Amino acid sequence: MPLPRTRETALRRRLANLRGPDVPAKALDARALAALAANPGCNRRAILDGAGVNKAALASALGSPSAFGQSQFALTRGNAFEARVKGDGGAELLRLVHEKLDPGAEPPSHAQVPELSAIGPEGRAARTSLALREATAAGTWTLLDHPMLALDVAGSPAFLEPDAVVVHPDGSWTVVEIKSFPMLDGSADPAKVGAAARQAAVYVIALEQVAARLAQEAPAPRVRHRVLLVCPKDFSNLPAGSAVDVRKQRAVTARQLTRLTRIQDIAESLPEGTCFAPDRPAAELTAAVESVPATYAPECLSTCELAFHCRDRSRTAGAVTALGRSVRAELGGLTTVADVLAAARGEAGDPEDPAVAALRRAAELRAEALGQGVTAGCR
């Protein structure tokens, strides 16, 4: 639920102070939201993303720079491929949407491509909503190139920009994701497809919020849960399309986003004067970052610029989360490596605890195996 206007203004001022008065905000995109939803217990990432902090610059200032992100070559190649896909009024893109998702509809011989430019993200989001409403009422193929969608995340607005949204003649809406990784013999790298699906699921959720607002004036448009993934075909620069069902990713992401602690609550819990501006002294910056609890896991290394910093802190504290979420889940109330080793040696822990019992049994088996190995070697 959106905050009242006065509280929203106060929150924005508070977040600006956390970011630094002269530091521009870094936009929160769908990729970051998908990563945030995958780790909803990390208050550190929630407040940094909510405040628009540039985590890459922050990581460098903390002495733990990250190589996270795409190379300039990959960005240039991706932009060139996207321009080709959308060339000629999006004719090839619409052909793929028709072929893969809506073959029963009239072929898109001519499509509308409305102008979506406006002042600021709020203006662009409003212009996108208007274009979607007009296209839905018109009942014709319409291509929205880089629309702007607003999504409420833990009480703070995020503005998202999908590659494209297509309105079908029946008034339904489809998200289009254009990626530069290849589609070989009709299939692509499953890990990359999964990441694209999670990103597209965020756009689907944002579109559903737009559809819900439009439903106050007319029947709610249908947001399709099968999105179109467009990639280069084999080793060429020709586009190939694939329909990807994101219902599972959408459900998981929506559930995780609702679990996020409200950014307002996190901001109010921080010490007065906390600031994450990269130009602050290293000691002050470290104290500011450490004032917000983090939930590190090895998966963060591929999704968060602060992962190296959080990993070092997690290892220094001996936290079992550094070993992975699955290991952490198996160990129950044992939160540090020291606790785990003490429980395995029988020096601590409740023997009735299943985790403690399993550790002690594993230690016995290990000692027995090592003992047999020594005996066999002596012979």
DRENMI-253530 format. One line per 10 residues: their letters; for each residue x, y, z of C-alpha. Coordinates in nm, 3 decimals. Each point is the difference from the previous one (the first is absolute). Layout:
REM residues N
a = X Y Z | ...
This chain:
REM residues 379
mplprtreta = 0.000 0.000 0.000 | 0.146 0.343 -0.090 | 0.103 0.230 0.283 | -0.198 0.319 0.074 | 0.142 0.300 -0.185 | 0.165 0.157 0.307 | 0.166 -0.325 0.107 | 0.109 -0.070 -0.357 | 0.165 0.343 -0.018 | 0.173 -0.058 0.334
lrrrlanlrg = 0.118 -0.342 -0.115 | 0.143 0.140 -0.322 | 0.186 0.266 0.194 | 0.133 -0.262 0.241 | 0.115 -0.225 -0.285 | 0.169 0.296 -0.172 | 0.193 0.071 0.322 | 0.106 -0.365 0.020 | 0.120 0.012 -0.360 | 0.178 0.333 0.046
pdvpakalda = -0.147 0.345 -0.075 | 0.199 0.043 -0.322 | -0.005 -0.362 -0.118 | -0.248 -0.083 -0.279 | -0.227 -0.297 0.058 | 0.070 -0.324 -0.183 | -0.319 -0.136 -0.154 | -0.130 -0.329 0.137 | -0.045 -0.230 -0.300 | -0.175 -0.335 -0.041
ralaalaanp = 0.324 -0.196 0.022 | 0.076 0.153 0.340 | -0.358 -0.057 0.116 | 0.015 -0.367 -0.102 | 0.324 -0.040 0.196 | -0.148 0.185 0.298 | -0.307 -0.223 -0.006 | 0.225 -0.306 0.000 | 0.151 0.118 0.332 | -0.284 0.186 0.179
gcnrraildg = 0.166 -0.024 0.341 | 0.291 0.227 -0.099 | -0.088 0.340 0.148 | 0.334 0.138 -0.120 | -0.079 -0.052 -0.366 | -0.360 0.115 0.049 | 0.096 0.340 0.145 | 0.292 0.057 -0.239 | -0.213 -0.078 -0.305 | -0.294 0.194 0.140
agvnkaalas = 0.220 0.305 0.056 | 0.148 -0.026 -0.350 | 0.355 -0.055 0.127 | 0.256 -0.097 -0.263 | 0.117 -0.324 0.160 | 0.292 -0.041 -0.243 | 0.147 0.336 0.107 | -0.075 -0.083 0.364 | 0.180 -0.337 -0.028 | 0.308 0.169 -0.149
algspsafgq = 0.003 0.259 0.279 | -0.015 -0.284 0.257 | 0.301 -0.166 -0.159 | -0.192 -0.296 -0.143 | -0.053 0.089 -0.369 | -0.223 -0.226 -0.200 | 0.026 -0.105 -0.362 | -0.379 -0.027 -0.005 | -0.175 0.113 -0.319 | 0.025 -0.023 -0.377
sqfaltrgna = 0.305 0.097 -0.202 | -0.019 0.300 -0.231 | 0.032 -0.236 -0.297 | -0.299 -0.205 0.116 | -0.207 0.316 0.050 | 0.085 0.127 -0.348 | -0.079 -0.335 -0.159 | -0.329 -0.022 0.191 | -0.106 0.351 -0.103 | 0.079 -0.074 -0.366
fearvkgdgg = -0.200 -0.323 0.010 | -0.298 0.170 0.167 | 0.003 0.274 -0.265 | -0.011 -0.266 -0.271 | -0.289 -0.184 0.166 | -0.204 0.321 0.029 | 0.090 0.133 -0.345 | -0.266 0.079 -0.260 | -0.261 0.087 0.261 | 0.057 -0.324 0.190
aellrlvhek = -0.122 -0.215 -0.289 | 0.229 -0.295 0.082 | -0.072 0.019 0.371 | -0.375 0.002 -0.059 | 0.034 -0.290 -0.245 | 0.170 -0.203 0.274 | -0.270 0.092 0.254 | -0.269 -0.107 -0.245 | 0.179 -0.324 -0.089 | 0.097 -0.110 0.351
ldpgaeppsh = -0.284 0.135 0.216 | -0.308 0.090 -0.205 | -0.009 -0.190 -0.334 | -0.381 0.011 -0.008 | -0.012 0.379 -0.012 | 0.009 0.211 -0.312 | 0.363 0.036 -0.124 | 0.154 0.335 0.101 | 0.027 0.155 -0.346 | 0.002 0.346 0.156
aqvpelsaig = 0.047 0.094 0.365 | -0.024 0.314 0.205 | 0.317 0.122 0.174 | -0.111 0.282 0.233 | 0.236 0.269 0.122 | 0.075 -0.055 0.369 | 0.234 0.289 0.079 | -0.086 0.222 0.297 | 0.173 0.194 0.277 | 0.136 -0.215 0.280
pegraartsl = -0.078 -0.363 0.085 | -0.339 0.088 0.147 | -0.098 0.177 -0.323 | 0.120 -0.291 -0.213 | -0.189 -0.249 0.218 | -0.319 0.205 -0.038 | 0.053 0.024 -0.378 | 0.053 -0.377 -0.018 | -0.321 -0.065 0.194 | -0.191 0.225 -0.240
alreataagt = 0.150 -0.172 -0.304 | -0.091 -0.343 0.137 | -0.358 0.111 0.062 | -0.034 0.146 -0.352 | 0.157 -0.304 -0.167 | -0.220 -0.240 0.196 | -0.314 0.190 -0.103 | 0.112 0.021 -0.365 | 0.043 -0.377 -0.034 | 0.301 0.018 -0.235
wtlldhpmla = 0.357 -0.124 0.017 | 0.199 0.259 0.195 | 0.367 0.005 0.090 | 0.111 0.198 0.306 | 0.374 0.057 -0.033 | 0.168 0.036 0.340 | -0.313 0.088 0.199 | 0.031 0.115 0.361 | -0.180 -0.197 0.271 | -0.040 0.099 0.365
ldvagspafl = 0.013 -0.269 0.268 | -0.040 0.047 0.376 | 0.282 -0.182 0.180 | -0.009 -0.010 0.380 | -0.173 0.337 0.010 | 0.236 0.169 -0.245 | -0.073 0.053 -0.372 | 0.225 -0.166 -0.259 | -0.008 0.089 -0.368 | 0.069 -0.285 -0.242
epdavvvhpd = 0.073 0.008 -0.371 | -0.060 -0.326 -0.191 | 0.142 -0.039 -0.350 | -0.352 -0.003 -0.145 | -0.365 -0.072 0.071 | -0.232 -0.117 -0.277 | -0.377 0.051 0.007 | -0.187 -0.272 -0.192 | -0.319 0.056 -0.202 | -0.199 -0.167 0.280
gswtvveiks = 0.129 0.264 0.244 | 0.242 -0.228 0.188 | 0.355 0.111 0.083 | 0.330 -0.185 -0.051 | 0.344 0.080 0.143 | 0.293 -0.032 -0.243 | 0.355 -0.060 0.123 | 0.284 0.049 -0.250 | 0.332 -0.160 0.095 | 0.333 -0.025 -0.181
fpmldgsadp = 0.088 -0.357 0.105 | -0.048 -0.249 -0.286 | -0.280 -0.248 -0.056 | 0.169 -0.311 -0.140 | -0.221 -0.252 -0.181 | -0.308 0.157 0.156 | 0.122 0.003 0.362 | 0.218 0.228 0.213 | 0.204 -0.031 0.318 | -0.251 -0.109 0.269
akvgaaarqa = 0.163 0.219 0.267 | -0.024 0.310 -0.219 | -0.356 -0.084 -0.103 | -0.091 -0.039 0.368 | 0.146 0.340 0.084 | -0.189 0.157 -0.292 | -0.322 -0.167 0.118 | 0.039 0.139 0.353 | 0.061 0.345 -0.143 | -0.304 -0.028 -0.228
avyvialeqv = -0.211 -0.114 0.295 | 0.068 0.334 0.170 | -0.131 0.181 -0.308 | -0.308 -0.223 -0.002 | -0.073 0.094 0.362 | 0.041 0.370 -0.082 | -0.231 -0.033 -0.302 | -0.261 -0.171 0.217 | 0.000 0.303 0.228 | -0.058 0.224 -0.303
aarlaqeapa = -0.283 -0.229 -0.115 | -0.157 0.013 0.347 | -0.005 0.381 -0.010 | -0.154 0.001 -0.348 | -0.266 -0.247 0.118 | -0.163 0.284 0.193 | -0.113 0.145 -0.334 | -0.048 -0.314 -0.216 | 0.042 -0.379 0.020 | 0.353 -0.087 0.111
prvrhrvllv = 0.234 -0.083 -0.289 | 0.162 -0.343 0.010 | 0.374 -0.010 0.063 | 0.139 -0.311 -0.165 | 0.222 -0.220 0.216 | 0.184 -0.132 -0.306 | 0.261 0.254 -0.105 | 0.206 0.015 -0.317 | 0.375 -0.046 0.029 | 0.188 0.122 -0.308
cpkdfsnlpa = 0.365 -0.102 -0.052 | 0.245 -0.024 -0.292 | -0.052 -0.319 -0.200 | 0.300 -0.235 0.020 | 0.313 0.207 -0.075 | -0.170 0.259 -0.216 | -0.161 0.335 0.079 | -0.342 -0.120 -0.116 | -0.271 0.006 0.269 | -0.161 -0.319 0.127
gsavdvrkqr = -0.292 -0.009 0.241 | -0.109 -0.236 0.275 | -0.311 0.006 0.219 | 0.091 -0.024 0.370 | -0.260 -0.075 0.267 | 0.080 0.216 0.304 | -0.293 -0.095 0.224 | 0.227 -0.173 0.253 | 0.251 0.286 0.005 | -0.281 0.254 0.026
avtarqltrl = -0.157 -0.177 0.299 | 0.332 -0.037 0.183 | 0.106 0.360 -0.069 | -0.336 0.144 0.104 | 0.008 -0.199 0.325 | 0.356 0.105 0.078 | -0.066 0.368 -0.074 | -0.286 -0.001 0.251 | 0.240 -0.138 0.262 | 0.244 0.288 -0.035
triqdiaesl = 0.023 0.216 0.309 | -0.135 0.342 -0.076 | 0.281 0.235 -0.098 | -0.157 0.263 0.225 | 0.052 -0.228 0.303 | 0.362 -0.077 -0.090 | 0.081 0.367 -0.057 | -0.150 0.102 0.335 | 0.205 -0.265 0.183 | 0.335 0.139 -0.121
pegtcfapdr = 0.212 0.232 0.218 | -0.046 0.369 -0.063 | 0.244 0.133 -0.258 | 0.053 -0.333 -0.176 | 0.120 0.060 -0.357 | 0.123 -0.233 -0.273 | 0.162 0.263 -0.224 | 0.320 -0.155 -0.147 | 0.204 0.314 0.076 | -0.038 -0.044 0.376
paaeltaave = 0.302 -0.119 0.207 | 0.049 -0.377 -0.020 | -0.056 -0.055 0.374 | -0.322 0.201 -0.002 | -0.123 -0.177 -0.313 | 0.077 -0.343 0.145 | -0.191 0.086 0.318 | -0.297 0.119 -0.205 | -0.012 -0.322 -0.203 | 0.045 -0.220 0.307
svpatyapec = -0.290 0.178 0.173 | -0.238 -0.181 -0.237 | -0.021 -0.380 0.039 | 0.076 -0.207 -0.309 | -0.092 -0.355 -0.095 | 0.293 -0.125 -0.206 | -0.007 -0.317 -0.209 | 0.238 -0.118 -0.276 | -0.275 0.073 -0.254 | 0.054 0.370 0.071
lstcelafhc = 0.330 -0.013 -0.189 | -0.185 -0.001 -0.332 | -0.269 0.253 0.090 | 0.137 0.265 0.239 | 0.289 0.243 -0.025 | 0.059 -0.012 0.378 | 0.034 -0.379 0.007 | 0.379 -0.003 0.053 | -0.027 0.238 0.296 | -0.283 -0.200 0.159
rdrsrtagav = 0.182 -0.329 -0.064 | 0.311 0.125 0.182 | -0.209 0.112 0.296 | -0.191 -0.329 0.003 | 0.322 -0.203 -0.005 | 0.156 0.214 0.273 | -0.305 -0.059 0.220 | 0.009 -0.373 -0.081 | -0.362 0.009 -0.117 | -0.129 -0.319 -0.158
talgrsvrae = -0.190 0.203 -0.260 | 0.332 0.032 -0.183 | -0.033 -0.373 -0.075 | -0.334 0.040 -0.179 | -0.370 0.018 0.079 | -0.049 -0.378 -0.018 | 0.272 -0.060 0.262 | -0.141 0.278 0.217 | -0.346 -0.156 -0.015 | 0.134 -0.343 0.106
lgglttvadv = 0.179 0.139 0.308 | -0.304 0.146 0.174 | 0.098 0.217 0.296 | 0.375 -0.041 -0.058 | 0.096 0.329 -0.161 | 0.382 0.000 0.015 | 0.268 -0.246 -0.112 | 0.135 -0.006 0.357 | -0.343 -0.112 0.128 | -0.016 -0.271 -0.265
laaargeagd = 0.346 -0.140 0.084 | -0.072 0.009 0.373 | -0.326 -0.187 -0.056 | 0.176 -0.260 -0.217 | 0.264 -0.060 0.270 | -0.266 -0.036 0.267 | 0.112 0.313 0.184 | -0.325 0.194 -0.046 | -0.351 -0.034 -0.134 | -0.309 -0.195 0.098
pedpavaalr = 0.042 -0.371 -0.086 | -0.372 -0.016 -0.075 | 0.038 0.265 -0.271 | -0.011 -0.182 -0.339 | 0.273 0.226 -0.140 | 0.229 -0.065 0.297 | -0.066 -0.375 -0.014 | 0.076 -0.008 -0.373 | 0.325 0.192 0.051 | 0.118 -0.234 0.274
raaelraeal = -0.083 -0.306 -0.207 | 0.187 0.151 -0.297 | 0.301 0.071 0.225 | -0.002 -0.362 0.121 | -0.013 -0.131 -0.357 | 0.283 0.231 -0.103 | 0.219 -0.110 0.291 | -0.077 -0.364 -0.075 | 0.083 0.043 -0.370 | 0.328 0.178 0.078
gqgvtagcr = 0.091 -0.267 0.251 | -0.059 -0.281 -0.252 | 0.205 0.192 -0.255 | 0.297 0.021 0.238 | -0.021 -0.371 0.086 | -0.013 -0.102 -0.363 | 0.299 0.219 -0.078 | 0.206 -0.157 0.280 | -0.057 -0.346 -0.141
